[in-house]
Amino acid sequence: MLRLVIAFSFTQGAVSMARPAVSYRALALGADARAVGVIAGIYALLPLFAAVPLGRRTDHGRCAPLLPIGVALIATGCTFSGTAGSLPAMAAWSGVMGLGHLSFVIGAQSIVARQSAPDEQDRNFGHFTIGASLGQLIGPIAAGLVVSEHDGAMARTSAVALFVSAALAAFSCTSLWRIERRPAGTAATPAKEAPARKVSVRSILTTRGVASGMFISLAVLSATDILTAYLPVVGEQRGISPAVVGVLLSLRAAATVACRLAMTPMIRLMGRTVLMAVSCLGAALLCAGIALPVPAWALGVLLAGLGFCLGVGQPLSMTTVVQAAPEGARSTALALRLTGNRLGQVAAPASAGVLAGVAGTAAPFVMLGGLLLISAGIAVRPLRGRPATDPGEARPAPGERRTEGTSASRSAGHPPR
């Protein structure tokens, strides 16, 4: 787990440094807010077609080979984005970068799911996503320090930031040795030990808990993604330098790390469902607050609170999807969750670009607030008429059969039947 977190920190740091650098380079090449949104959306377009096949392959094979493949694609996308001289070329290489990130994340999440006992999944996915938060903490600061807008140097310095991102991604390979050794005694088993049957995508999506976990994950990731892509545009319009924008993005990531370190006690105190609902509601209000013309210090306060609230959704949605998914299809379910994330990363930046072109750069944050508010409503649905059996889970409604797909039996530590 430690080596996986370290590798994910470097990989996510590379991507988090590259994303604002791509935005700044696009601005230097003459892009407007709408074009920046389209380029950010292309990052998620290629993975839409690859997620489910990769998940199927992982369900019936090893997970570790996807990690170096993902690193190679990320490094390639960063390098050629730095040399691209046109917006279409930048969009294409941004898509390659997104495909690499998807490959790495599917492999890594599948390793965590496969090597974690059911009662360890909340904790282990929380620790795993700390790697993402550490990368998101370091990457934007590094981008802000490297990128300079003085004397027309933004095109050159943003390219340098992309080359550094490629080197950072490649360095993550140093901790990928023996990453898939499965410890004895875990309840999770590889799909090859499960009955040899191919679970349809429709069956996975209609399993209770999968669709809601996917939507919450989509909303949370869309908020993080648009913050990363559009805060440079907001900073440009409000006179905030790239270095300060990098610090603000890293402040948000630091708050997310703090949230995930405290997540296990918060689950014990509030329960998983209440925690998800409250965090989505708080994130909705804070995200809408970013649209206000506040000074940089107040923007930092809003982003710190927003980062803490957004820290809950990703790890808990992973646990929800893994525990709800049928046996032998957990990697596919995680891939479907990532497909939903990428759909959000295509649709949300594109919609944000249209809104920003029509109503200004504050409008996308209002849109995100509405999306997170809907997520809060979806997260609270399991509480209606269902008294909790323990702080983390809720008891099935009267007449509901407790099956292997329900999270209640698994969170209690019972292996799937």
Buried (B, 14 or more C-beta within 10 A) or exposed (E): BEEBBBBBBBBBBBBBBBBBBBBBBBBBBEBEBBBBBBBBBBBBBBBBEBBBEBBBBBBBBBBBBBBBBBBBBBBBBBBBBBEBEEBEBBBBBBBBBBBBBBBBBBBBBBBBBBBBBBBBBBBBBBBBBBBBBBBBBBBBBBBBBBBBBEEEEBBBBBBBBBBBBBEBBBBBBEBBEEBBEEEEEBBBBBBEEBEEEEBEBEEBEEBBBBBBBBBBBBBBBBBBBBBBBBBBBBBBEBEBBBBBBBBBBBBBBBBBBBBBBBBBEBBEEBBBBBBBBBBBBBBBBBBBBBBEEBEBEEBBEBBBBBBBBBBBBBBBBBBBBBBBBBBBBBBBBBBBBBBBBBBBBBBBBBBBBBBBBEEEBBBBBBBBBEBBBBBBEBBBEBBEEBEBEEBBBBEBEEEEEEBBBBBBBBBEEBEBE
